Amino acid sequence: MNSFPLPQPATIKPTRILSLEHYSEGPVIDVKGNLYISHGISISKLNLENTITTWARSTAPNGHKIMPNGNHLVCDGKQHAVLKFDQDGHFINNAAGGSCYNQEIISPNDLCLHPGIGFYFTDSLPEKGVVYFVSMDGKQRVVAHDLDVPNGIVLSPDCRKLYVAESHTNRVLIILLDAPGQAAHPPEVFANLPCHSKKKEGSHNMPDGMALDSNGRLWIAHYGMSAIQVLSPEGQLLATYNTGIRCTSNICFAGNKLSTVFITGGDGEPGPGALVRLDVQIPGLPILPGGH
């Protein structure tokens, strides 16, 4: 594995790509490099020529991933479900929803893929939040429960570790897996994150979406902090990058060699929203083997 040192934060300035009416979430790219973002009731597609079009509409689209077969999975808290769309943005069905082991699925927030096996998603509730696993045949399983607003979620490349942003405690949890959807033991604290210099609680310090780079470092969108925090594989804080948007919500690697960070969020909720980029020249970890 090549080693890619982190650039000095002072040398990285955010570039605003889009200003939006509504707060934005769920950035993801397809194998062609098109970028999708959720904002308001829309999911928009930004192509390589920077032309933006409405790709699909939902009630409250949030976290978003693209499966190997080209179908899209989108969390929607108002529909209490993870929705499945085809590659053209047409709704297919609910990929997850209802109840699981007497747990009612209420507010799906973000998700990550276990290629060929299924996907994980967070149900973002105060103190009673849940992490679910859904297999390819649609079977749902509880992985962890009683979390305090679980949010962003990422699976390690070896598929043995699940990282979960726990927003209301301002920390990242780690769940070791014995098998897909099966936790070895309850979640443990991977890292506690920095606090706002003036405000110590609530919406000023909340980890949101996350992504891994090719060196196994965890990049965290830090809501209320106008920042991306970068943690080492051991959970140590390595760098903080300014995003220029107070409510930084989510992150993905895109562009040439996946070396540009695209960040969603906004100045508040429900808006205005924004899409910015950081030209970090650090390759991200592809979500799918051979793809994005």
C-alpha positions as CSV (number, residue, x, y, z in Angstrom):
1,M,0.0,0.0,0.0
2,N,1.3,3.4,-0.9
3,S,1.6,5.9,1.9
4,F,-0.1,9.3,1.3
5,P,0.8,11.9,3.9
6,L,-1.9,14.3,4.9
7,P,-1.5,17.9,3.6
8,Q,-1.1,20.7,6.2
9,P,-4.6,22.1,7.0
10,A,-3.4,25.7,6.4
11,T,-2.7,24.8,2.8
12,I,-6.2,23.4,2.1
13,K,-9.0,25.9,1.4
14,P,-12.6,24.9,0.7
15,T,-14.0,25.6,-2.8
16,R,-17.8,26.1,-3.0
17,I,-19.2,24.2,-5.9
18,L,-22.9,24.8,-5.3
19,S,-25.1,27.0,-3.2
20,L,-28.5,25.4,-2.5
21,E,-31.8,26.4,-1.1
22,H,-31.8,23.4,1.3
23,Y,-29.3,21.8,3.6
24,S,-27.6,18.9,1.7
25,E,-26.6,15.3,2.6
26,G,-25.7,12.0,1.2
27,P,-22.9,12.6,-1.4
28,V,-22.0,9.5,-3.4
29,I,-20.5,8.9,-6.9
30,D,-21.2,6.2,-9.5
31,V,-18.7,4.3,-11.5
32,K,-18.8,7.0,-14.2
33,G,-17.9,9.7,-11.7
34,N,-21.3,11.4,-11.5
35,L,-21.9,12.9,-8.0
36,Y,-25.3,12.6,-6.3
37,I,-26.5,14.7,-3.3
38,S,-29.6,14.8,-1.2
39,H,-31.2,18.2,-0.5
40,G,-34.8,19.0,0.5
41,I,-37.0,16.5,-1.2
42,S,-34.6,16.1,-4.1
43,I,-31.7,13.9,-5.1
44,S,-29.6,15.8,-7.6
45,K,-27.0,14.5,-10.0
46,L,-23.9,16.6,-10.8
47,N,-22.1,15.2,-14.0
48,L,-18.5,15.6,-15.0
49,E,-19.4,18.8,-16.9
50,N,-20.8,20.3,-13.6
51,T,-24.3,20.3,-14.9
52,I,-26.8,19.6,-12.1
53,T,-30.2,17.9,-12.7
54,T,-32.9,16.4,-10.5
55,W,-32.3,12.7,-10.5
56,A,-35.1,11.6,-8.1
57,R,-37.5,12.9,-5.5
58,S,-38.4,11.5,-2.1
59,T,-39.7,12.8,1.2
60,A,-36.5,13.4,3.2
61,P,-33.6,11.7,1.3
62,N,-30.4,11.4,3.4
63,G,-27.6,8.8,3.2
64,H,-27.0,7.2,-0.2
65,K,-25.0,4.3,-1.6
66,I,-24.9,2.6,-5.0
67,M,-24.9,-1.2,-5.2
68,P,-22.8,-3.2,-7.6
69,N,-25.8,-3.9,-9.9
70,G,-26.3,-0.1,-10.3
71,N,-29.3,0.2,-8.0
72,H,-29.3,3.0,-5.4
73,L,-30.1,2.8,-1.7
74,V,-31.3,6.0,0.0
75,C,-32.2,6.5,3.7
76,D,-35.5,8.4,4.2
77,G,-36.4,9.2,7.8
78,K,-39.9,10.5,7.0
79,Q,-40.7,7.3,5.2
80,H,-39.1,5.2,8.0
81,A,-37.3,3.2,5.4
82,V,-34.3,2.6,3.2
83,L,-35.5,3.1,-0.4
84,K,-34.3,1.4,-3.5
85,F,-34.1,3.2,-6.9
86,D,-32.9,2.1,-10.3
87,Q,-29.9,3.8,-12.0
88,D,-32.3,6.3,-13.7
89,G,-33.9,7.4,-10.4
90,H,-37.1,5.4,-10.6
91,F,-38.3,4.0,-7.2
92,I,-38.3,0.2,-7.0
93,N,-39.3,-0.7,-3.5
94,N,-38.3,-0.4,0.2
95,A,-35.0,-2.2,0.8
96,A,-35.6,-2.0,4.6
97,G,-38.4,-0.9,6.9
98,G,-41.0,-2.0,9.3
99,S,-39.8,-3.7,12.4
100,C,-36.9,-6.1,13.3
101,Y,-36.8,-8.1,16.5
102,N,-39.5,-5.9,18.0
103,Q,-37.5,-2.8,17.1
104,E,-39.5,-0.4,14.9
105,I,-37.4,1.2,12.2
106,I,-38.1,5.0,12.6
107,S,-35.4,7.3,11.2
108,P,-32.9,5.7,8.8
109,N,-30.0,8.2,8.4
110,D,-26.9,6.7,6.8
111,L,-25.7,3.4,5.4
112,C,-22.7,1.5,4.1
113,L,-22.3,-1.6,1.8
114,H,-20.9,-5.0,2.5
115,P,-20.4,-5.8,-1.2
116,G,-22.2,-9.0,-2.2
117,I,-23.5,-9.6,1.3
118,G,-25.8,-6.7,2.2
119,F,-25.7,-3.3,3.9
120,Y,-25.7,-1.7,7.3
121,F,-27.7,1.4,8.2
122,T,-28.3,3.6,11.3
123,D,-31.6,4.4,12.8
124,S,-30.9,7.9,14.2
125,L,-32.8,8.1,17.5
126,P,-31.7,9.8,20.9
127,E,-30.6,7.1,23.4
128,K,-32.5,4.4,21.5
129,G,-30.7,4.4,18.2
130,V,-30.0,1.2,16.4
131,V,-27.6,-0.2,13.8
132,Y,-29.2,-2.7,11.4
133,F,-27.8,-5.2,8.9
134,V,-29.9,-6.2,5.8
135,S,-28.8,-9.2,3.8
136,M,-29.1,-9.5,0.0
137,D,-32.3,-11.5,0.5
138,G,-33.8,-8.8,2.6
139,K,-33.5,-10.3,6.1
140,Q,-33.0,-7.6,8.7
141,R,-30.9,-8.0,11.9
142,V,-30.1,-5.7,14.8
143,V,-26.3,-5.2,15.2
144,A,-26.3,-2.7,18.0
145,H,-28.9,-0.8,20.0
146,D,-29.4,1.9,22.7
147,L,-27.0,4.3,20.9
148,D,-27.4,8.1,21.2
149,V,-28.2,9.2,17.7
150,P,-26.1,6.9,15.5
151,N,-25.3,8.7,12.3
152,G,-22.5,8.1,9.8
153,I,-21.4,4.5,9.3
154,V,-18.4,2.9,7.5
155,L,-17.2,-0.7,7.1
156,S,-13.5,-1.4,7.2
157,P,-11.9,-2.9,4.1
158,D,-11.5,-6.3,5.8
159,C,-15.3,-6.2,6.7
160,R,-14.5,-6.9,10.3
161,K,-14.9,-3.5,11.9
162,L,-17.9,-1.1,11.7
163,Y,-17.3,2.5,12.6
164,V,-20.4,4.5,13.8
165,A,-20.6,8.2,14.5
166,E,-22.6,8.7,17.7
167,S,-23.7,12.3,17.3
168,H,-25.1,13.2,20.7
169,T,-22.0,12.0,22.5
170,N,-19.5,13.6,20.0
171,R,-17.6,10.4,19.5
172,V,-17.0,7.5,17.1
173,L,-17.8,3.9,18.1
174,I,-16.3,0.8,16.7
175,I,-18.1,-2.6,16.5
176,L,-16.1,-5.7,15.9
177,L,-17.9,-8.2,13.7
178,D,-17.7,-12.0,14.0
179,A,-19.7,-12.3,10.7
180,P,-21.8,-10.1,8.5
181,G,-24.4,-8.4,10.7
182,Q,-23.1,-10.2,13.8
183,A,-21.3,-8.1,16.5
184,A,-18.6,-9.8,18.5
185,H,-19.5,-7.7,21.5
186,P,-21.2,-4.3,22.2
187,P,-19.8,-1.1,20.6
188,E,-16.7,0.4,22.1
189,V,-15.4,4.0,22.0
190,F,-13.0,4.4,19.1
191,A,-12.4,8.2,19.5
192,N,-13.8,11.2,21.3
193,L,-13.8,14.2,19.1
194,P,-12.9,17.9,19.7
195,C,-15.4,20.2,21.2
196,H,-16.4,23.7,20.1
197,S,-14.4,26.3,22.1
198,K,-17.5,28.0,23.3
199,K,-20.3,25.5,23.1
200,K,-19.7,22.1,24.6
201,E,-22.9,20.2,23.9
202,G,-25.7,19.7,21.4
203,S,-25.5,20.7,17.8
204,H,-22.1,22.4,18.1
205,N,-20.3,19.1,18.3
206,M,-21.8,16.3,16.3
207,P,-20.0,13.8,14.1
208,D,-22.1,13.0,11.0
209,G,-21.0,11.3,7.8
210,M,-17.7,9.5,7.4
211,A,-15.4,8.0,4.8
212,L,-12.1,6.1,4.8
213,D,-9.0,6.9,2.7
214,S,-6.7,4.4,1.1
215,N,-4.4,4.5,4.2
216,G,-7.2,3.5,6.5
217,R,-7.7,7.0,8.0
218,L,-11.2,7.9,9.0
219,W,-12.5,11.3,7.7
220,I,-15.4,12.6,9.7
221,A,-17.8,15.4,8.8
222,H,-18.1,17.4,12.1
223,Y,-21.5,19.1,12.2
224,G,-21.4,22.5,14.0
225,M,-17.6,22.6,13.8
226,S,-17.2,23.7,10.1
227,A,-14.7,20.9,9.9
228,I,-13.5,17.6,8.7
229,Q,-11.6,15.6,11.4
230,V,-9.2,13.0,10.3
231,L,-8.4,10.1,12.6
232,S,-5.6,7.5,12.4
233,P,-6.5,3.8,12.2
234,E,-5.8,3.8,15.9
235,G,-8.3,6.6,16.6
236,Q,-5.8,9.5,17.1
237,L,-6.7,12.9,15.7
238,L,-4.3,13.7,12.9
239,A,-5.7,16.8,11.2
240,T,-8.6,19.2,11.1
241,Y,-9.7,20.8,7.8
242,N,-11.9,23.8,7.5
243,T,-15.0,23.3,5.3
244,G,-16.4,26.8,5.3
245,I,-19.9,25.5,6.1
246,R,-21.0,25.4,9.8
247,C,-23.3,22.4,9.6
248,T,-20.9,20.0,7.8
249,S,-23.0,16.9,7.2
250,N,-21.3,14.3,5.0
251,I,-18.3,13.5,2.9
252,C,-17.2,11.3,-0.1
253,F,-14.0,10.9,-2.1
254,A,-14.5,11.6,-5.9
255,G,-12.7,13.1,-8.9
256,N,-9.5,11.9,-10.5
257,K,-8.1,8.9,-8.6
258,L,-10.7,9.6,-5.9
259,S,-8.3,12.3,-4.6
260,T,-10.8,15.1,-4.0
261,V,-13.1,15.3,-1.0
262,F,-16.7,16.5,-1.6
263,I,-18.6,17.8,1.4
264,T,-22.3,18.5,1.9
265,G,-24.1,20.6,4.6
266,G,-25.1,24.1,5.0
267,D,-25.4,27.1,7.3
268,G,-28.4,25.6,9.1
269,E,-31.4,23.4,8.7
270,P,-33.6,23.5,6.6
271,G,-31.1,25.7,4.7
272,P,-29.4,27.3,2.9
273,G,-27.2,24.4,1.8
274,A,-23.9,23.9,0.0
275,L,-21.6,21.6,-1.7
276,V,-17.8,22.2,-1.3
277,R,-14.6,20.4,-2.2
278,L,-11.2,20.1,-0.7
279,D,-8.4,19.3,-3.1
280,V,-6.4,17.1,-0.7
281,Q,-4.8,14.8,-3.2
282,I,-5.4,11.8,-0.9
283,P,-7.0,8.8,-2.6
284,G,-10.2,7.6,-0.9
285,L,-11.0,4.0,-0.4
286,P,-13.3,2.7,-3.1
287,I,-16.7,1.7,-1.7
288,L,-16.9,-1.2,-4.2
289,P,-14.0,-3.3,-5.5
290,G,-12.8,-1.8,-8.8
291,G,-15.3,1.0,-8.5
292,H,-16.5,3.8,-6.3
